[in-house]
Amino acid sequence: MTNEIGFLRQVPAKDAVGTPASKYQLCEDGELVIGRDRNCQITLESIGHGMVSRRHAMIRPLTQGTLTRWEICDLNSANGTYINGKKLSGCQTLETGDRISLGLDGPEFIFESPVTPYQNQPGFRAPQTGNFAGSEKDALTLTQLFPIASTGKQLSQKAYLYPGIATVIVVVSMFVAVGNSAAFNLLLSAYLAGAAYYFIYQLCGKHKPWWVLLGSALATVLIVISPLLIGFILVFREILPGRLPTEGEAISFLPFLTRMFFGAGLMEELLKALPVLGAMLLGNWLKNPWRDRIGVWEPLDGILLGSASAVGFTLLETLGQYVPNVIQNVTLQAGAEAGQLVGLQLLIPRILGSAAGHMAYSGYLGYFIGLSALKPRKRWQILGVGYFSASALHALWNASGAASVLLLALVGVLSYAFLVAAILKARALSPNREQNFATRIFSEGRR
């Protein structure tokens, strides 16, 4: 008698004649998930299996008297699961010889099982169905006592391990930096900016290599400290009516808003958009997989890169301009200790506020850059609407700060709402929405 209660035999693709069929034994005490997610028990490569969802279908054991039966369930896949040519709705008990297809023309598996009584199977262990005898309920395993021994990949992929590690490193580094205000401010601002960006990243729900995102932030920093900034200032603040008011200059709201539109909105949003546009152009020249990793092919790509660019700009502007100026002014009036305290108080809201400030404007413009990649025939119309609307939000925020705290708060909420609306629309428009982790989490929660 065979030890195999049941197994799946994968049918070789038509273009793989002569390739031996892969055979997967079903686990009698757990579920088996098929999909493109690397956490699945049967993982299919994305290349060549685009019709397969990240978590496409699940097979689990059932207890029917003394026999092992197997049930297959579709996991809300995009292209459906088919049993012997008929689309599966919900779950269905499998019979030996059933042909399972992931998508109508997707990869196929054949289910086989001797349907053997439990007690006749060597090494028998009954499936865990929730109906345990009293002794089994009281059983204590090593992994129950030491959970870390059984979590495996889930620990790093589903438990926010890496953000936790980053937090520990930053906290320890801040302890070391106590007494060195410049290092302490740098660590704190980098951590707060990273946390704000991570929130946006999770909302977008699309994987993008960390080094691409970091590259977008660093590229913006390099642009700001390069001679290119002088050209931007000349065009937007000298040639165009974007000259910033001098200290003590009285100016009404509308003229001030106009100056902010040209001198801050148009100038800074174009500057922060350069790395995003550069990534889009670079992606057109590269071949896969680098093309998809670096390029901007949809609105989610643009939002992620645009927000990352804003992080670099915010850090440089805050640490290189605003905080040092405040520390210097307050130190002259009230002493060094007061200056450092006020500088720290300014740093925290500026960095945290970037989610409703620079990240909101640049992420919003990034949406339009990505949308122009999806709809190239209307590229200039799309880019024009995005550029001017993002610049208008930016200018309104700057002008509101000098008018009313309440108006400033309303503009901040409006900017954040614009960004989140763009993210939600970008997720709906994404050609690869079934591969995005935000879509998968939503689908699993709905089930």
C-alpha angles and dihedrals in degrees: 000000000000122000090222113100090182142338143182122236114201115223111230115244118258091250092051101068112168094023111131115245116253114237124205123191116219117235112239094209104042148030126278117211124198121202147093095282110109089228092064118106089230108037121193120198117250091229107082094006102070091136091063117091121228089254103019109160140355132212119199136174122254129201114229109168107295096339133093113229127177130223128198122206129189110231096216090279121185096236100030135236120267128205113199089338096311120110113248118234112196112321135342135185112246126231126202110276096025111150114222119200124187099215122350093283098019132114115309134217131188118218118218130178135158089214089223125182113259097238093055094057119096112237090013118187119173119236118258104250100153095260100107129166116242093260092051092051090055094046114119122205132197092245090054089056093042106030093176089069093066107035096084115165092357090073093064100031105039107023102061090246096157095051087049092052091048090051092052092049092049093047092051090046091051090054088054091047096053106128093026102089096185094054092041092051091047093052094045095046093046091051095047092046091048091050092049091048092047088057090055090045091054091049091053091050097201126120115238122169112263092228091057091053092045089048090056091053093046092046090057091050091052092049092051094050093043127089087257088083090064089059091050091051092048093052102040102032103030107028097030120048095263101112110145115235116257122239111286094013111140114221133163124240101259097048089045090050090051092052091048091051092058102027099041110010103045095032101046097038091053090047093051091044094059095084090049093050089045091053090050092052093043091051090058090059098046132079127230135312089025091046093062095039097052105023131087108238103151140017093269090060091052093048093050095048094040092052091047090052089052091054091058092047093048094049093049094044094046099043097033101042122006102040096043091048092050093046091050095048096045092044091057090053106034108011138265097290093054090046093054091048094051090045090054091047090054094046096058100055093040093055097040090044091059089087086067093030131038095000090050095052096041094041089050091051088045088059090060093046089054091044090054088056089055093046106031094166090068096034099126094046091050094046092048094053092046096046097049096041093049090047091049092053090048093050092046091054093051094047094045092058090068094044111045139344090221092052089048090054092048092051090049092053090046092051092049090047090053091052095047091046089053091050093051092048091046091053090051092048095044111122087210098043092134089060095051115101094223090059091048093050091050093049093048091048091051091052 
